[in-house]
Amino acid sequence: MSRSSGQTTVISQTVARIVVPIILVTAIALLFRGHNLPGGGFIGAVLAVAAFALVYVIFGLDYLQREILGISPDGSGSHRLVESYRWMASIGLAIAVLSSLAPLAYGLPFLTQGVLFLEHLPLYGELEVASAFAFDLGVFFAVVGGLLTIVGEVGNE
């Protein structure tokens, strides 16, 4: 999938430029509402990976590294971006595990959720912060990192 953008149509490139930000905003919205409502880390991550996969298919992995992220590929044929995805998956897994084990330190059952209400915030009023968001965030990073590693490795072939 390291083809140049010259092999795709202008229509597909234009659609990708319009659709990818919409998909990413929806993914983030699902991540933030997941600890109280349906959604969360997994489905938000799958949507985010779909957006990145669309960029890979339309523009190529080299374009994403070079033009979007400013990373120049090394001469070995492997991409440093794929190595970053592996680290993202590992860090996400660590966050999910640690956030699920944290209640055990306080004598509470596994995966017990705590909630903190922040009141009188400027422009926002009241904000509810749930500890389940840390677990959702860990799942999000683990899934995004794992799936993008797969997409990047397959794209390298």
C-alpha positions, 0 to 999 in steps of 0.5 A, a space after each residue: 500500500 505504499 503506492 503514490 497518490 497518482 494511482 488514485 482518482 481525484 474523487 477518491 482523494 477528495 472524498 478521503 479528505 472530507 470523510 477522514 476528519 468526520 470519522 475521527 471526530 466520531 471515534 473520539 466522541 464514542 470514546 468519551 461517551 463510552 463509560 456511561 453510554 454505549 460506545 467506548 474504547 473498542 468501537 472508537 478505536 475501530 472507527 479511528 483505524 478505519 480512517 487511517 486505513 482509508 488514508 493508507 488505501 488512498 494515499 499510501 503509508 509513505 504519504 502518511 509518514 512523510 507528509 502528515 507526520 513528517 517522518 522519513 522512512 528508513 532505507 531498510 524497507 520497514 517503516 518507523 511508524 509501524 514500530 510506533 504502533 507496536 508501542 502504542 498497543 503495548 502502552 494501551 494494554 498496560 493502561 487498561 490492565 493497571 486501571 482495572 487492577 487499581 481498585 484491588 489496591 483499595 480493597 474493592 472488586 476488580 474493575 470497580 468504577 469511581 466517579 469524581 464530579 468537578 463543579 463550577 468549571 468555567 464555560 462548562 459548569 459540572 464535569 463528571 470524570 469516571 475512572 472507567 475512562 482510563 480503561 476505555 482509553 487503554 483499550 482504545 490505544 491497544 486496539 488502534 496500535 494493534 490494528 494499525 500494526 497489522 495494516 502497516 505490515 500488510 501494507 509493507 508487503 
